[in-house]
Amino acid sequence: MAEMLEEKWPKGVMASIAFFFVLILMLATVAPNKLVDTVMLKERKWGIELLGDSDMEKVLEKTNRYYSALVIDSGAKKVVSDMLMPRGGTVDAFEKNVDWWFRYLESRGEAVQKIIYQMVYRIVLTLYWLPLLIAVLVPAIYAGWMRWNAKRHGFDYSSPFLNNNAAIVLSWGGMLIVLSVLMPLPLPPLVISTFIVIMLPVVLSVLISNLPKRI
């Protein structure tokens, strides 16, 4: 079993990365630069309203640092520019005839960079809530465990229905958070923070407290 997991794990990771990259390219193909700019501006405005200027500056500083390390310092930006925006080395008449294609590729290259920056921003903003999540998650897990222990030694009913639905909510919530990174529409940061700080501890506590009495 362990050997099977070791064999499948790298393939699963590579498939996930490839799938994510394909989604980025598909989004960059159809998303106008103005739409991406509007999404970025709206989310910055919502972020300032939720976090305040000082915390928002820290989020943007981390976003810029991670984006530079991921895209610029790694050389990925140059590779994408050379691939999507090739200029020079062609016959002048031919380059003039296909100039519209070069302009299109150039705009799509800008869209890819903006989408990746927005993805990094959303990830950083999600991780911003991690310390608060830990502060509320530990008591929630302990409360769920204590409640489960009380049911084990008493006559309280441990509900499979609540346990199964809590697991479904956690699974779908995790997938939606991952997919929200690529969402082409403005995503209010309050939605993510509410799920992470409030819903996640409550649902996890319900799941633990309704585990089978014998496991």
TORZA-452986 format. One line per 3 residues: for each residue x, y, z of C-alpha. Coordinates in nm, 3 decimals. Layout:
<atoms>
X:Y:Z | ...
</atoms>
This chain:
<atoms>
0.000:0.000:0.000 | 0.280:0.239:0.092 | 0.461:0.159:-0.235
0.146:0.234:-0.432 | 0.109:0.573:-0.259 | 0.474:0.656:-0.327
0.426:0.573:-0.695 | 0.101:0.765:-0.736 | 0.192:1.072:-0.529
0.443:1.232:-0.772 | 0.212:1.162:-1.066 | -0.077:1.323:-0.880
0.131:1.629:-0.796 | 0.252:1.669:-1.153 | -0.099:1.621:-1.288
-0.231:1.887:-1.047 | 0.041:2.134:-1.149 | -0.023:2.067:-1.518
-0.400:2.103:-1.470 | -0.349:2.430:-1.283 | -0.122:2.562:-1.558
-0.377:2.469:-1.826 | -0.647:2.653:-1.630 | -0.427:2.964:-1.614
-0.369:2.955:-1.991 | -0.740:2.902:-2.060 | -0.830:3.191:-1.831
-0.568:3.414:-1.990 | -0.707:3.332:-2.335 | -1.057:3.457:-2.259
-1.010:3.712:-1.977 | -0.967:4.071:-2.103 | -0.696:4.275:-1.934
-0.958:4.529:-1.823 | -1.152:4.257:-1.642 | -0.838:4.138:-1.462
-0.753:4.498:-1.365 | -1.108:4.555:-1.235 | -1.091:4.237:-1.025
-0.755:4.341:-0.879 | -0.872:4.693:-0.791 | -1.197:4.576:-0.631
-1.024:4.314:-0.419 | -0.761:4.565:-0.304 | -1.041:4.801:-0.200
-1.223:4.525:-0.010 | -0.895:4.417:0.149 | -0.826:4.767:0.281
-1.179:4.791:0.420 | -1.141:4.457:0.598 | -0.779:4.469:0.716
-0.690:4.837:0.727 | -0.405:5.018:0.551 | -0.115:4.886:0.761
-0.204:4.515:0.739 | -0.292:4.551:0.373 | 0.053:4.696:0.306
0.209:4.387:0.466 | -0.005:4.160:0.249 | 0.093:4.348:-0.069
0.460:4.351:0.035 | 0.458:3.973:0.076 | 0.267:3.935:-0.251
0.525:4.143:-0.440 | 0.812:3.951:-0.281 | 0.667:3.607:-0.359
0.563:3.710:-0.710 | 0.912:3.843:-0.784 | 1.073:3.522:-0.658
0.827:3.300:-0.846 | 0.802:3.483:-1.178 | 1.084:3.735:-1.222
1.384:3.598:-1.033 | 1.317:3.244:-1.154 | 1.328:3.357:-1.518
0.972:3.240:-1.585 | 0.867:3.586:-1.705 | 1.142:3.594:-1.968
1.049:3.246:-2.090 | 0.681:3.342:-2.123 | 0.774:3.670:-2.295
0.997:3.492:-2.546 | 0.727:3.231:-2.609 | 0.422:3.459:-2.634
0.581:3.780:-2.756 | 0.847:3.682:-3.015 | 0.974:3.982:-3.210
1.251:4.031:-3.460 | 1.433:3.785:-3.684 | 1.157:3.777:-3.944
1.098:3.939:-4.281 | 0.958:4.291:-4.236 | 0.661:4.235:-4.469
0.564:3.914:-4.290 | 0.599:4.072:-3.946 | 0.379:4.362:-4.059
0.107:4.126:-4.182 | 0.096:3.928:-3.859 | 0.141:4.226:-3.628
-0.215:4.179:-3.498 | -0.114:3.832:-3.382 | 0.189:3.967:-3.198
-0.028:4.230:-3.030 | -0.274:3.961:-2.924 | 0.004:3.742:-2.781
0.149:4.042:-2.602 | -0.184:4.120:-2.436 | -0.227:3.754:-2.339
0.123:3.753:-2.191 | 0.028:4.053:-1.977 | -0.292:3.874:-1.874
-0.095:3.565:-1.765 | 0.133:3.779:-1.548 | -0.160:3.964:-1.390
-0.350:3.640:-1.325 | -0.046:3.483:-1.158 | 0.001:3.797:-0.945
-0.365:3.783:-0.843 | -0.327:3.415:-0.753 | -0.027:3.491:-0.533
-0.219:3.777:-0.369 | -0.516:3.553:-0.288 | -0.290:3.283:-0.144
-0.108:3.537:0.074 | -0.439:3.685:0.190 | -0.569:3.337:0.276
-0.253:3.260:0.476 | -0.301:3.589:0.661 | -0.579:3.420:0.859
-0.365:3.120:0.956 | -0.263:3.244:1.306 | -0.624:3.324:1.393
-0.733:2.989:1.251 | -0.489:2.806:1.479 | -0.614:3.007:1.779
-0.976:2.899:1.720 | -0.908:2.555:1.569 | -0.727:2.407:1.869
-1.015:2.474:2.114 | -1.268:2.353:1.854 | -1.080:2.023:1.806
-1.047:1.979:2.182 | -1.417:2.052:2.235 | -1.513:1.801:1.964
-1.283:1.537:2.113 | -1.423:1.591:2.465 | -1.778:1.569:2.331
-1.694:1.247:2.148 | -1.540:1.098:2.464 | -1.854:1.188:2.657
-2.063:1.003:2.399 | -1.835:0.700:2.416 | -1.885:0.662:2.790
-2.252:0.762:2.794 | -2.570:0.703:2.602 | -2.558:1.007:2.372
-2.609:0.934:2.003 | -2.315:0.978:1.767 | -2.475:1.084:1.440
-2.332:0.933:1.118 | -2.544:1.184:0.927 | -2.370:1.483:1.088
-2.031:1.317:1.059 | -2.071:1.240:0.687 | -2.210:1.582:0.601
-1.938:1.758:0.798 | -1.678:1.562:0.601 | -1.852:1.659:0.275
-1.857:2.028:0.374 | -1.485:2.017:0.458 | -1.401:1.843:0.130
-1.604:2.079:-0.087 | -1.486:2.381:0.111 | -1.122:2.285:0.059
-1.174:2.235:-0.314 | -1.361:2.565:-0.346 | -1.083:2.753:-0.166
-0.828:2.607:-0.408 | -1.044:2.691:-0.709 | -1.115:3.040:-0.572
-0.751:3.124:-0.640 | -0.833:3.111:-1.013 | -1.178:3.267:-0.993
-1.200:3.531:-1.271 | -1.453:3.744:-1.079 | -1.393:3.965:-0.772
-1.380:3.754:-0.457 | -1.465:3.936:-0.132 | -1.196:3.847:0.126
-1.468:3.832:0.391 | -1.601:3.514:0.228 | -1.270:3.330:0.265
-1.205:3.462:0.616 | -1.555:3.361:0.730 | -1.508:3.005:0.607
-1.156:2.972:0.752 | -1.210:3.136:1.091 | -1.573:3.046:1.166
-1.708:2.761:0.953 | -1.397:2.541:0.949 | -1.360:2.511:1.330
-1.735:2.457:1.380 | -1.765:2.191:1.109 | -1.447:2.014:1.224
-1.575:2.009:1.583 | -1.904:1.858:1.463 | -1.717:1.596:1.260
-1.498:1.490:1.554 | -1.781:1.487:1.807 | -1.984:1.257:1.584
-1.715:1.003:1.505 | -1.817:0.639:1.560 | -1.789:0.539:1.924
-1.554:0.259:1.820 | -1.276:0.347:1.574
</atoms>
